[in-house]
Amino acid sequence: MDGRGFNPNAPAFVPNFNAPVFVPGQTWGAPPPPPPAPVPEPQPESWDEEMPGEGAAEPIEIPEPVKESAPAAVQAAASAAPTEKREDAVQALGKKFERAVYVDDGTHKEHVNIVFIGHVDAGKSTIGGQLMFLTGMVDKRTLEKYEKEAKEKGRETWYLSWALDTNEEEREKGKTVECGRAYFETEKKHFTILDAPGHKSYVPNMINGANQADLAVLVISARKGEFETGFDRGGQTREHAMLVKTAGVKHLVILVNKMDDPSVAWDEERWKEIQERLTPYLRKCGFNPKTDITYIPCSGLTGAFLKDRPENSDQGGWYTGPCFIEYIDNMLPSISRDFNGPVRCIVHDKYSEMGTVVIGKMESGCVVKGQNLVIMPNRTVVQVMQIWSDEVETDRVVCGDNIRFKLKGVEEAEVQNGFIICSPDALCSVAKVFDAEVLILEHKSIIAPGYSCVMHIQSAIEEVIVKNVICTMDKKTNEKKKARFVKQDEKAILRFESSEAFCLEPFKVLPQLGRFTLRDEGKTIAIGKVVKVVGSGTTEAN
C-alpha cells in the first residue's frame, strides 16, 4: 500500500461548504503541483523482452489448473455436456413443431356447417330457432320467456328468432346484423347453424358466414309479394345464391317458408311457381338442378316439415319428399376433408379473455392442445393453450370444425380477420401481387389497369388495384385473347395488387384460400379464383 489506504480510526466526515471546488488528481486543500517532466522510458526491442522494473513487481497469483488426478469420468462428462445439450435442444425443437396426426377413434361425428341465406324477412332466424327447439338445444321454458318478452314489445311472431338474434338492436328491428352462430346434433352428425343477415347493408357479414359453410339453405318467403321482392332485381335472393356458390358451397337446400300464411295456405301451385322461376337462375349460378338442389316446403313458425310432417293432410299433403332434418342427416352427400394435411385455420374473429382467443374454421389438418403453430402473414409462433369446438372444450379439433383457440405468444391487437393459422413446416403463401381468373357479373363501365375495388377472400377484406389485363377468355372454349380492358359478362385473367400482403393460395392448391368476390359501391361486381401467386412470401417460421 502507498499510505492512501482506508483508515478505520479516522474522525467522522464534516462537510465544508466553503471548500474550493474539487479537481480530480490534485492534493486536497493545496494548489496543484506542476506536472513533472516526462522521462522517456526505454522500449523493448521485442515483445518477449521484459520492461525495466518488471522483475521487481509482485507476481499476480493465477489459480492453478485442475490437477490431473481429477476423476476421468468427471472430465469426460464436462467435455461431453455441451454436445449433449445441443443434441437435446435440436430434439426439443423438432418435437416442438411436430405436426399432429389424425386418428379416428370413433367419437368424432361428421361436422356440417349450414349457412341460412335469403332476402330480409324471409324467416331465416325463425327457422334456426325452431330447429334448435326441435333438436333440444333450446328448452321450452326459454322459448316461453322469449315469447312473453316479444309480446310485450309487440313482436310476438319473432320470439323464435331471438334464439339466434341475441343483441337488443337485432331484436328491436327484427333484422339480423351479424352472422349468428348455434349448433345442434343428430345421432349421426354435428351441425353448426350460421344465420347470415339478409339486408343488403350487411352483405360483408353474410360473405363471412358463407365462407365458413359446407351447405347453404336458401330461405324463400312464399307469401304473396315477398318472393317477388326478394327475387326481382335489387333483392338479395339472387346475390346470396351467387355469393354462396362463389364461396365454394356445392349443395343448396331451398326452404320455401311461410307456406302456412293465409295468402298461400299450402297451395301447391304457388310452390311450383317459385320452383319454375328460381331454378333457371340457380342453374345460371352453377348449381345442377338434378344433383345440387333440393326444394322443401315448410313453416318456420309451426315447424312443419322441418323435423316432422304436419298431422293435417291439408297442410302440404301433396309433398312426398323428406323433411329438412331427415334430408341433411341421411341424404346429404358426405363432404371430403383433409384431416392429415397441413393445418389451415382461417381466423374469423378474435377477443381477449384471460389471453388471446381466436374464432375460426379448420379448413385442413388436425390441432391438439399444446401444439405450436404459426399465424400468417406475420409469422408469429404461438402455442394452443385451450380448444373449444362449438362452445364445448376439447383436446382436439379437425378439418371442418368451428373452433376457438386460446393462444399463448400473441396479443389480441396483433391478430386480424383473414389471418391463417398454419403448421410451422408448411406455411401458406403471402403476397401483394397475384394473377386471377375473373368473371365480371355486373359493372356499367369498363375495367382497365388502375381500377380499384374491394376484395373479399376467405374472411379477409382487402383493397386491390387492377395492375394489368393479361387476356380475356371465351366462356365456352377458354380461348385466350389479348385485351386492354374487360367489360360486363366477360371472363378474363387480371393481375391484381393489394396495398398490404395477405394470405392466399392458388385455387388448385387450396380452394378455400383461392376463391374471392369483388365488390364496389355496395354491389358484387365480379367473382374469381387465384391462378398464380406472384412474389410469394412463404418462408420458414422464426
C-alpha positions in Angstrom: 0.0 0.0 0.0 1.2 3.6 -0.6 -0.2 5.4 2.5 -3.5 6.3 0.9 -5.4 3.2 2.1 -8.5 3.0 4.2 -8.2 4.3 7.9 -10.8 2.8 10.2 -9.7 5.2 13.1 -10.2 8.4 11.1 -12.5 11.1 12.6 -16.1 11.5 11.2 -16.5 13.4 8.0 -17.8 17.0 8.4 -18.8 18.7 5.1 -17.2 22.1 4.5 -19.4 24.2 2.2 -16.7 26.9 1.8 -14.1 24.4 0.4 -12.6 25.0 -3.0 -14.0 23.1 -6.0 -12.7 19.6 -6.1 -10.4 18.9 -9.1 -9.6 15.2 -9.7 -6.0 14.3 -9.4 -4.8 17.2 -7.1 -4.0 17.1 -3.4 -7.0 18.2 -1.3 -6.7 21.8 0.1 -3.4 22.6 -1.7 -2.7 24.1 -5.1 -1.9 21.5 -7.7 1.8 20.8 -8.1 3.4 21.4 -11.5 3.4 18.2 -13.6 6.9 16.5 -13.6 8.8 16.5 -16.8 8.2 13.3 -18.7 11.1 10.9 -18.5 11.4 8.8 -21.7 11.3 5.1 -20.9 13.3 2.6 -22.9 11.2 0.5 -25.3 11.9 -3.2 -25.5 13.3 -4.5 -28.8 10.9 -7.3 -28.9 7.6 -8.3 -27.2 9.4 -11.1 -25.4 11.9 -8.8 -23.7 10.9 -7.6 -20.2 10.4 -3.9 -19.4 12.7 -2.3 -16.8 11.4 -2.8 -13.3 9.1 -5.7 -14.3 11.2 -8.2 -12.4 10.6 -6.2 -9.1 6.8 -6.3 -9.3 4.9 -8.8 -7.2 3.7 -11.7 -9.3 -0.1 -11.9 -9.9 -1.4 -15.1 -8.5 -3.1 -17.2 -11.1 -5.3 -20.1 -10.0 -3.8 -23.4 -10.6 -5.3 -25.6 -13.3 -7.4 -28.6 -12.4 -5.0 -31.4 -11.3 -4.6 -34.4 -13.5 -5.7 -36.5 -10.6 -9.3 -35.4 -11.1 -11.6 -38.4 -11.9 -11.6 -39.2 -15.6 -15.4 -39.6 -15.6 -15.8 -36.0 -14.4 -13.6 -34.7 -17.2 -15.4 -36.8 -19.8 -18.8 -35.6 -18.6 -17.5 -32.0 -18.7 -16.3 -32.3 -22.3 -19.5 -34.2 -23.4 -22.0 -31.9 -21.7 -22.2 -29.1 -24.4 -22.6 -31.6 -27.2 -25.4 -33.5 -25.4 -27.1 -30.1 -24.6 -27.0 -29.1 -28.2 -28.5 -32.5 -29.3 -31.3 -32.2 -26.7 -32.1 -28.7 -28.0 -32.3 -29.9 -31.6 -34.6 -32.8 -30.5 -36.8 -30.4 -28.5 -37.1 -28.1 -31.4 -38.2 -30.9 -33.7 -40.7 -32.1 -31.1 -41.9 -28.6 -30.6 -43.0 -28.2 -34.2 -44.2 -31.7 -34.8 -47.5 -32.0 -36.8 -50.4 -33.6 -35.1 -51.7 -36.8 -36.8 -55.5 -37.5 -37.0 -56.5 -40.9 -35.6 -60.2 -41.9 -36.0 -61.2 -43.2 -32.6 -64.9 -43.4 -33.5 -66.0 -40.5 -31.3 -65.9 -37.8 -33.9 -69.2 -37.1 -35.7 -69.2 -35.7 -39.2 -69.4 -31.9 -38.9 -71.6 -29.9 -41.3 -71.7 -26.1 -41.3 -75.0 -24.8 -42.6 -75.5 -21.1 -43.6 -79.0 -19.7 -43.8 -79.3 -17.2 -46.6 -82.1 -15.3 -48.3 -83.8 -11.9 -48.6 -84.6 -9.9 -45.4 -87.7 -11.1 -43.5 -87.8 -14.5 -45.3 -87.7 -16.2 -41.9 -84.1 -17.4 -41.6 -83.6 -16.7 -37.9 -87.1 -18.1 -37.1 -86.3 -21.4 -38.8 -82.9 -21.5 -37.0 -84.6 -21.0 -33.6 -87.2 -23.7 -34.4 -84.5 -26.2 -35.4 -82.8 -25.6 -32.0 -86.0 -26.1 -30.2 -86.9 -29.3 -32.2 -83.5 -30.8 -31.5 -83.5 -29.9 -27.8 -80.8 -27.2 -27.9 -83.3 -24.6 -26.6 -85.8 -25.7 -23.9 -89.5 -24.8 -23.8 -89.1 -22.6 -20.8 -86.6 -20.3 -22.6 -88.9 -20.1 -25.6 -91.8 -19.1 -23.4 -89.7 -16.4 -21.8 -88.8 -15.1 -25.3 -92.5 -15.3 -26.4 -93.5 -13.2 -23.3 -90.8 -10.6 -24.0 -91.7 -10.4 -27.7 -95.4 -9.9 -26.9 -94.6 -7.0 -24.6 -92.7 -5.4 -27.5 -95.5 -6.1 -30.0 -93.3 -8.6 -31.8 -95.0 -11.9 -30.9 -94.1 -13.8 -34.1 -90.4 -13.0 -33.7 -89.8 -14.9 -30.5 -88.2 -18.0 -32.2 -85.6 -15.8 -34.0 -84.4 -14.5 -30.6 -82.6 -17.8 -30.0 -80.1 -16.6 -32.7 -80.6 -12.8 -32.7 -79.2 -12.1 -29.3 -78.5 -8.4 -29.1 -81.0 -5.7 -28.5 -80.6 -3.9 -31.9 -81.4 -7.1 -33.8 -84.4 -7.8 -31.6 -85.8 -4.3 -31.8 -85.5 -4.1 -35.6 -86.2 -7.7 -36.3 -83.2 -7.8 -38.6 -80.1 -9.9 -38.2 -76.9 -7.8 -38.4 -74.0 -10.1 -37.5 -73.7 -13.7 -38.5 -75.4 -15.6 -35.7 -74.0 -19.0 -34.6 -75.5 -22.0 -32.9 -75.3 -25.8 -33.2 -77.4 -29.0 -32.9 -76.7 -32.7 -33.1 -78.4 -35.7 -34.5 -77.4 -39.4 -34.0 -75.1 -39.3 -37.0 -73.9 -35.7 -37.4 -73.0 -32.5 -35.7 -74.4 -29.3 -37.4 -73.4 -25.7 -36.9 -76.0 -23.1 -37.8 -74.7 -19.8 -39.4 -77.5 -17.3 -39.5 -76.5 -14.8 -42.2 -78.0 -11.3 -42.3 -80.4 -10.7 -45.3 -80.2 -6.9 -45.5 -78.1 -5.6 -48.4 -76.2 -3.3 -46.0 -74.7 -6.3 -44.2 -73.6 -8.3 -47.2 -69.9 -8.4 -46.0 -71.1 -10.2 -42.8 -73.1 -12.6 -45.0 -70.0 -13.3 -47.1 -68.1 -14.1 -43.9 -70.7 -16.7 -42.9 -70.9 -18.2 -46.4 -67.1 -18.7 -46.4 -67.5 -21.0 -43.3 -70.3 -23.1 -44.8 -70.5 -26.6 -46.3 -74.2 -26.5 -47.1 -76.4 -23.4 -47.9 -80.1 -23.2 -47.0 -81.8 -20.6 -49.2 -84.9 -19.5 -47.4 -87.7 -18.2 -49.6 -90.9 -16.5 -48.4 -93.9 -17.9 -50.2 -96.1 -15.0 -49.1 -97.6 -13.1 -52.0 -95.4 -10.2 -53.0 -92.4 -11.2 -50.7 -90.9 -13.8 -53.0 -91.2 -11.3 -55.9 -89.5 -8.5 -53.9 -86.6 -10.8 -52.9 -86.1 -12.4 -56.3 -86.5 -9.4 -58.6 -83.6 -7.2 -59.5 -82.3 -5.4 -56.3 -83.5 -8.3 -54.0 -81.0 -10.3 -52.0 -82.1 -13.8 -53.1 -80.1 -13.5 -56.4 -77.0 -12.1 -54.8 -76.9 -14.5 -51.9 -77.2 -17.5 -54.2 -74.3 -16.3 -56.4 -72.2 -15.5 -53.3 -72.6 -19.0 -51.7 -71.6 -20.6 -55.0 -68.5 -18.4 -55.1 -67.7 -19.3 -51.5 -67.5 -23.0 -52.6 -70.8 -24.3 -51.4 -71.8 -27.3 -53.6 -75.2 -28.2 -52.2 -78.2 -25.9 -51.9 -81.5 -26.7 -50.0 -84.3 -24.3 -50.8 -86.8 -24.0 -47.9 -90.0 -22.4 -49.2 -91.1 -20.8 -45.9 -94.4 -19.3 -44.8 -96.5 -21.9 -46.6 -99.0 -21.6 -43.8 -99.6 -17.9 -44.5 -103.2 -17.1 -45.4 -102.2 -15.7 -48.8 -100.7 -19.1 -49.6 -102.5 -21.7 -47.5 -100.2 -24.6 -48.6 -101.1 -24.0 -52.2 -99.2 -26.4 -54.5 -99.5 -24.1 -57.5 -97.5 -21.4 -55.5 -94.9 -23.9 -54.7 -94.5 -24.9 -58.4 -94.4 -21.3 -59.5 -91.5 -20.5 -57.2 -89.6 -23.5 -58.4 -90.1 -22.6 -62.1 -88.9 -19.0 -61.6 -85.9 -19.9 -59.3 -84.4 -23.0 -60.9 -83.2 -21.3 -64.2 -81.3 -18.6 -62.2 -79.7 -21.2 -59.9 -78.6 -23.2 -62.9 -77.0 -20.0 -64.3 -75.1 -19.6 -61.0 -73.6 -23.0 -61.5 -75.9 -25.4 -59.4 -77.0 -28.6 -61.1 -80.8 -28.8 -60.5 -80.7 -32.6 -60.5 -77.8 -33.2 -58.1 -77.2 -29.9 -56.2 -80.6 -28.5 -55.4 -83.4 -29.8 -53.1 -86.7 -28.0 -52.6 -88.6 -28.5 -49.3 -91.8 -26.6 -48.3 -92.0 -25.6 -44.6 -93.3 -23.3 -41.9 -90.7 -21.9 -39.6 -93.4 -20.7 -37.1 -95.1 -24.1 -36.7 -92.2 -26.3 -37.5 -94.0 -28.2 -40.3 -91.7 -30.3 -42.5 -88.6 -29.2 -40.5 -88.4 -32.4 -38.4 -91.9 -34.0 -38.7 -94.8 -33.9 -41.1 -97.9 -32.0 -40.0 -100.7 -34.3 -38.9 -103.3 -32.5 -41.0 -103.1 -33.7 -44.6 -104.4 -30.3 -45.8 -101.0 -28.8 -44.8 -98.8 -29.9 -47.7 -100.2 -33.4 -48.2 -99.1 -33.2 -51.8 -95.4 -33.1 -50.8 -93.9 -36.6 -50.6 -90.2 -35.8 -50.2 -88.1 -35.8 -47.0 -88.3 -33.4 -44.1 -85.4 -31.0 -43.6 -83.6 -32.7 -40.8 -84.2 -36.1 -42.4 -82.6 -34.9 -45.6 -79.4 -33.3 -44.1 -78.9 -36.3 -41.7 -79.4 -39.2 -44.2 -79.4 -37.9 -47.8 -76.8 -35.2 -47.9 -73.6 -36.4 -49.7 -70.6 -36.7 -47.4 -68.1 -33.9 -47.5 -64.5 -34.7 -48.2 -62.0 -33.5 -45.6 -58.2 -33.4 -45.5 -57.6 -34.5 -41.9 -53.8 -35.2 -42.3 -52.9 -32.2 -44.4 -51.0 -29.1 -43.2 -53.0 -27.0 -40.6 -55.0 -24.2 -42.2 -57.4 -22.4 -39.9 -59.0 -19.2 -41.1 -59.4 -16.5 -38.3 -62.9 -15.0 -38.5 -62.9 -13.1 -35.2 -60.9 -12.6 -32.0 -61.3 -11.2 -28.5 -59.4 -11.0 -25.2 -60.4 -13.1 -22.2 -57.6 -14.0 -19.8 -55.5 -14.2 -23.0 -56.0 -14.0 -26.8 -58.9 -16.1 -28.1 -59.4 -16.5 -31.9 -62.6 -17.8 -33.6 -62.2 -19.6 -36.9 -62.8 -22.7 -39.0 -60.4 -25.6 -39.6 -60.0 -25.9 -43.4 -57.3 -28.6 -43.3 -55.3 -30.7 -40.8 -55.7 -31.5 -37.1 -54.8 -29.5 -34.0 -54.3 -30.8 -30.5 -53.9 -29.0 -27.2 -50.4 -27.7 -26.5 -49.4 -27.7 -30.2 -47.2 -25.0 -31.6 -48.4 -23.2 -34.7 -47.6 -20.1 -36.8 -50.0 -17.2 -37.5 -49.5 -15.9 -41.1 -48.8 -13.4 -42.6 -46.9 -12.1 -39.5 -45.2 -15.4 -38.9 -45.8 -15.3 -35.2 -45.1 -18.6 -33.4 -48.0 -19.4 -30.9 -49.0 -22.2 -28.6 -52.5 -23.5 -28.4 -53.4 -23.5 -24.6 -57.2 -24.3 -24.8 -59.5 -25.5 -27.6 -63.3 -25.2 -27.9 -65.4 -26.7 -30.7 -68.9 -25.1 -30.8 -68.7 -23.9 -27.1 -67.6 -27.4 -25.9 -64.0 -27.6 -24.6 -62.0 -30.4 -26.2 -58.4 -31.6 -26.6 -58.5 -32.0 -30.4 -60.2 -30.4 -33.5 -60.0 -31.5 -37.1 -60.7 -30.2 -40.6 -64.3 -28.9 -40.8 -64.7 -27.9 -37.1 -65.7 -24.4 -36.0 -63.1 -23.6 -33.3 -62.0 -21.2 -30.6 -58.3 -21.3 -29.7 -56.7 -19.6 -26.6 -53.2 -18.7 -27.8 -50.0 -18.0 -26.0 -47.4 -15.8 -27.6 -49.5 -13.2 -29.4 -51.6 -10.2 -28.3 -55.2 -9.7 -29.5 -54.2 -6.5 -31.4 -51.7 -8.4 -33.4 -54.4 -10.7 -34.9 -56.8 -9.7 -37.6 -59.7 -11.3 -39.6 -58.3 -13.2 -42.5 -55.1 -14.3 -40.8 -54.3 -18.0 -41.2 -53.1 -20.4 -38.5 -50.6 -22.8 -40.2 -48.4 -25.8 -39.5 -44.8 -24.5 -38.9 -43.5 -26.9 -41.5 -45.9 -25.8 -44.3 -46.8 -22.2 -44.2 -49.4 -20.7 -46.6 -48.5 -18.2 -49.3 -48.4 -14.5 -48.6 -48.3 -11.9 -51.4 -49.3 -8.5 -52.6 -49.4 -9.3 -56.4 -51.3 -12.2 -57.9 -53.0 -13.3 -61.1 -56.7 -14.3 -61.1 -59.4 -15.6 -63.4 -62.3 -13.3 -63.0 -65.9 -13.3 -64.3 -67.5 -9.8 -64.4 -71.1 -10.1 -63.3 -72.4 -6.5 -63.2 -70.4 -3.4 -64.0 -71.6 -0.5 -66.1 -68.3 0.8 -67.4 -65.1 -1.0 -68.5 -62.4 -2.4 -66.1 -58.9 -1.3 -67.1 -55.5 -1.0 -65.4 -55.7 1.3 -62.4 -59.3 0.3 -61.5 -59.7 -0.3 -57.7 -62.3 -2.2 -55.7 -62.7 -4.3 -52.5 -61.8 -8.0 -52.5 -63.4 -10.5 -50.1 -61.2 -13.5 -49.9 -61.9 -16.1 -47.1 -62.6 -13.7 -44.2 -60.1 -11.0 -45.3 -61.2 -7.8 -46.8 -58.5 -6.1 -49.0 -58.5 -3.1 -51.3 -57.0 -4.1 -54.7 -56.0 -2.4 -57.9 -56.0 -3.9 -61.4 -52.4 -3.7 -62.4 -52.7 -5.4 -65.8 -55.3 -7.1 -68.1 -53.4 -10.2 -69.2 -56.1 -11.6 -71.5 -59.8 -12.2 -72.0 -61.2 -15.8 -72.2 -64.0 -17.3 -74.2 -66.6 -18.7 -71.7 -67.1 -21.9 -73.6 -63.8 -22.7 -75.2 -61.5 -20.8 -72.7 -59.7 -19.4 -75.8 -57.4 -16.6 -74.7 -57.2 -13.2 -76.5 -55.1 -10.1 -75.7 -57.1 -7.2 -74.4 -56.7 -3.7 -72.9 -59.9 -3.8 -70.8 -62.7 -6.0 -69.6 -66.5 -5.3 -69.6 -69.7 -6.9 -68.1 -70.3 -10.6 -68.8 -66.7 -11.2 -69.9 -64.2 -13.6 -68.4 -60.6 -12.5 -68.1 -57.2 -13.1 -66.4 -56.2 -10.0 -64.4 -53.1 -9.1 -62.4 -54.1 -7.5 -59.1 -52.0 -5.7 -56.5 -53.1 -5.0 -52.9 -51.9 -2.3 -50.5 -50.7 -4.9 -47.9 -49.6 -8.5 -48.2 -52.2 -11.1 -47.2 -52.7 -14.8 -47.1 -53.9 -16.6 -50.2 -53.3 -19.8 -52.2 -53.8 -20.8 -55.8 -57.2 -22.3 -56.3 -55.7 -25.7 -57.3 -53.7 -25.9 -54.1 -56.5 -25.0 -51.6 -59.8 -23.7 -53.0 -60.9 -22.2 -49.7 -58.0 -19.7 -49.9 -58.1 -19.2 -53.6 -61.7 -18.0 -54.4 -62.9 -14.4 -53.9 -65.6 -11.9 -54.6 -65.1 -8.3 -55.9 -67.4 -5.6 -54.6 -67.7 -1.9 -55.5 -70.1 0.8 -54.3 -72.1 -1.8 -52.2 -72.6 -4.2 -55.2 -71.0 -7.5 -56.1 -69.3 -6.8 -59.5 -67.2 -10.0 -60.1 -66.2 -13.4 -58.8 -62.9 -15.1 -59.3 -60.2 -17.5 -58.3 -56.4 -17.1 -57.8 -54.4 -18.9 -60.6 -50.9 -17.7 -59.7 -49.2 -16.1 -56.6 -46.5 -13.6 -57.7 -43.7 -12.9 -55.3 -44.8 -15.4 -52.6 -43.8 -14.7 -49.1 -43.6 -18.3 -47.9 -40.6 -18.9 -45.7 -39.8 -20.9 -42.6 -41.1 -19.8 -39.2 -39.0 -17.7 -37.0 
